[in-house]
Amino acid sequence: MRSVVYSEAGDAAAVARVEDIPEPPAPGVGEVQVAVSVSPVHRGDLVGTSKALSSGVSMRALGTEAAGVVTAVGESVSTPRVGDRVAVFPAVGAWSERVTVPAEAAVIVPETVSEEIASIALVNSVASRDVLRAIDELRTTAAVPDEAPLVVSAAASAVGKLIVRQAIDRGWEVIAVVRSERSAATVHTHFPDTPVVVTQDGRWQRELARLIDGRPVPVISDAHGGPFVQEILPFLADAGTLVVWGDLAAQPWTLATMDLLMRELKVRAVSISRWMSRPDSVRAADREAALELAERHPELLAVHATYSLEELGDAINATRTNGSGSVLLTLN
Ligand SMILES: NC(=O)c1ccc[n+]([C@@H]2O[C@H](COP(=O)([O-])OP(=O)(O)OC[C@H]3O[C@@H](n4cnc5c(N)ncnc54)[C@H](OP(=O)(O)O)[C@@H]3O)[C@@H](O)[C@H]2O)c1
């Protein structure tokens, strides 16, 4: 079967290639096999190729999430069944024509959800729920009143939009921070009542201060990273927490110890790579909620373009350069 693999650590555009590899093993106890139809190229997937392979391993298949149809089930699996349409995560090697995964990783897709939307229903929503869980905990511990604004950077990104949606649903006031006017327009379209600050505008800090209007901001949610961290910290209340969930700038932070020390600021990182360590019940609830979100708000799961495996290089490039939705690979 065809699969996207890499053999040497390096930039994904240089080292990822399509290869004919052996079929995955038949599903064992508690596993299912899925014929993959569509799989997204996440920014995180592209970072994955910088990791050296373990000794004795000659190649690793790429991709983490997909949509497809169950083609075989192992012993002790009651759901899903053969023929069910499923969204799968984690699906190591999801950019392959077939994957074998634990049955719990395959969630049945409601009929109203398209294949494309199903393929991007899990990772970003689950990540957004993990971020919200951290913020809930912080706001509860600090007894933050619902009126306290939540500042959300990268608010127009795939994960950012889902964070904003769920924060508004909690009754919180959100102040969105984005880089460009294009992203501001995206926020206005989806959340017309949410104020937006654009960091490409030289007066953005003044505008943010105006919107905060002297109220304490105990939590800021950030995915810009890099030098932006030092710029946003003055807006965090003393003893407040910066919840970090992305690295769009892909640059080191430029903090001095004193930036954190005198005001006892905290940093809380949240990553889907640690999500498998969450309790089973939390992961099951996250998967179900993600599919519900996809059903209720497909407009938040935007697709930029779809590519075949032969167009892998274009798909990688589009993931890095486009700013308006997920990039998908079609397989079967
Ligand atoms: N923690 C987790 O578990 C988790 C899960 C998924 C993703 N992530 C990470 O979260 C971040 C966002 O991912 P995503 O998939 O939501 O992104 P995305 O949908 O690809 O959106 C990226 C948006 O961010 C803006 N952007 C790009 N570079 C930027 C920069 N240097 N500074 C500020 N804004 C920038 C662009 O908007 P403009 O039009 O404004 O330029 C673009 O529209 C990435 O770092 C990703 O790896 C983390």
The ligand as an SDF file (V2000), in Angstrom:
LIG
                    3D

 48 52  0  0  0  0  0  0  0  0999 V2000
   -0.9260   22.4520   21.7040 N   0  0  0  0  0  0  0  0  0  0  0  0
   -1.4400   21.6120   20.8280 C   0  0  0  0  0  0  0  0  0  0  0  0
   -1.8240   20.5100   21.1650 O   0  0  0  0  0  0  0  0  0  0  0  0
   -1.5850   22.0560   19.3950 C   0  0  0  0  0  0  0  0  0  0  0  0
   -2.4850   21.4220   18.5300 C   0  0  0  0  0  0  0  0  0  0  0  0
   -2.6040   21.8830   17.2230 C   0  0  0  0  0  0  0  0  0  0  0  0
   -1.8020   22.9570   16.7980 C   0  0  0  0  0  0  0  0  0  0  0  0
   -0.9000   23.4880   17.6610 N   0  0  0  0  0  0  0  0  0  0  0  0
   -0.0400   24.6100   17.2810 C   0  0  0  0  0  0  0  0  0  0  0  0
   -0.8340   25.7850   17.3430 O   0  0  0  0  0  0  0  0  0  0  0  0
   -0.3600   26.7280   16.3920 C   0  0  0  0  0  0  0  0  0  0  0  0
   -1.5110   27.1060   15.4890 C   0  0  0  0  0  0  0  0  0  0  0  0
   -1.8720   25.9660   14.7660 O   0  0  0  0  0  0  0  0  0  0  0  0
   -3.1280   25.9780   13.8590 P   0  0  0  0  0  0  0  0  0  0  0  0
   -3.1890   24.6780   13.1540 O   0  0  0  0  0  0  0  0  0  0  0  0
   -4.2950   26.4230   14.6720 O   0  0  0  0  0  0  0  0  0  0  0  0
   -2.7050   27.1290   12.8400 O   0  0  0  0  0  0  0  0  0  0  0  0
   -3.3160   27.5390   11.4260 P   0  0  0  0  0  0  0  0  0  0  0  0
   -4.7510   27.1920   11.3550 O   0  0  0  0  0  0  0  0  0  0  0  0
   -2.4110   27.0530   10.3750 O   0  0  0  0  0  0  0  0  0  0  0  0
   -3.2950   29.1310   11.5030 O   0  0  0  0  0  0  0  0  0  0  0  0
   -2.1930   29.8490   11.5340 C   0  0  0  0  0  0  0  0  0  0  0  0
   -2.6180   31.3270   11.5570 C   0  0  0  0  0  0  0  0  0  0  0  0
   -1.7460   31.9370   12.4420 O   0  0  0  0  0  0  0  0  0  0  0  0
   -1.2430   33.1240   11.8810 C   0  0  0  0  0  0  0  0  0  0  0  0
    0.2050   33.1290   11.9710 N   0  0  0  0  0  0  0  0  0  0  0  0
    1.0860   32.4580   11.2190 C   0  0  0  0  0  0  0  0  0  0  0  0
    2.3330   32.7190   11.6310 N   0  0  0  0  0  0  0  0  0  0  0  0
    2.2250   33.5820   12.6470 C   0  0  0  0  0  0  0  0  0  0  0  0
    3.1470   34.2330   13.4890 C   0  0  0  0  0  0  0  0  0  0  0  0
    4.4580   34.0730   13.3300 N   0  0  0  0  0  0  0  0  0  0  0  0
    2.6790   35.0370   14.4520 N   0  0  0  0  0  0  0  0  0  0  0  0
    1.3640   35.2140   14.6030 C   0  0  0  0  0  0  0  0  0  0  0  0
    0.4230   34.6430   13.8330 N   0  0  0  0  0  0  0  0  0  0  0  0
    0.8660   33.8270   12.8750 C   0  0  0  0  0  0  0  0  0  0  0  0
   -1.6850   33.2170   10.4460 C   0  0  0  0  0  0  0  0  0  0  0  0
   -2.5690   34.2770   10.3620 O   0  0  0  0  0  0  0  0  0  0  0  0
   -2.2310   35.7120    9.7000 P   0  0  0  0  0  0  0  0  0  0  0  0
   -3.1610   35.7840    8.5270 O   0  0  0  0  0  0  0  0  0  0  0  0
   -2.6680   36.6340   10.7840 O   0  0  0  0  0  0  0  0  0  0  0  0
   -0.7970   35.7800    9.3820 O   0  0  0  0  0  0  0  0  0  0  0  0
   -2.4670   31.9410   10.1910 C   0  0  0  0  0  0  0  0  0  0  0  0
   -3.7430   32.2230    9.6780 O   0  0  0  0  0  0  0  0  0  0  0  0
    0.8050   26.0580   15.6630 C   0  0  0  0  0  0  0  0  0  0  0  0
    2.0020   26.4520   16.2880 O   0  0  0  0  0  0  0  0  0  0  0  0
    0.5210   24.5660   15.8870 C   0  0  0  0  0  0  0  0  0  0  0  0
    1.6780   23.7850   15.8040 O   0  0  0  0  0  0  0  0  0  0  0  0
   -0.7960   23.0850   18.9340 C   0  0  0  0  0  0  0  0  0  0  0  0
  1  2  1  0
  2  3  2  0
  2  4  1  0
  4  5  1  0
  4 48  2  0
  5  6  2  0
  6  7  1  0
  7  8  2  0
  8  9  1  0
  8 48  1  0
  9 10  1  0
  9 46  1  0
 10 11  1  0
 11 12  1  0
 11 44  1  0
 12 13  1  0
 13 14  1  0
 14 15  2  0
 14 16  1  0
 14 17  1  0
 17 18  1  0
 18 19  2  0
 18 20  1  0
 18 21  1  0
 21 22  1  0
 22 23  1  0
 23 24  1  0
 23 42  1  0
 24 25  1  0
 25 26  1  0
 25 36  1  0
 26 27  1  0
 26 35  1  0
 27 28  2  0
 28 29  1  0
 29 30  1  0
 29 35  2  0
 30 31  1  0
 30 32  2  0
 32 33  1  0
 33 34  2  0
 34 35  1  0
 36 37  1  0
 36 42  1  0
 37 38  1  0
 38 39  2  0
 38 40  1  0
 38 41  1  0
 42 43  1  0
 44 45  1  0
 44 46  1  0
 46 47  1  0
M  CHG  2   8   1  16  -1
M  END
$$$$
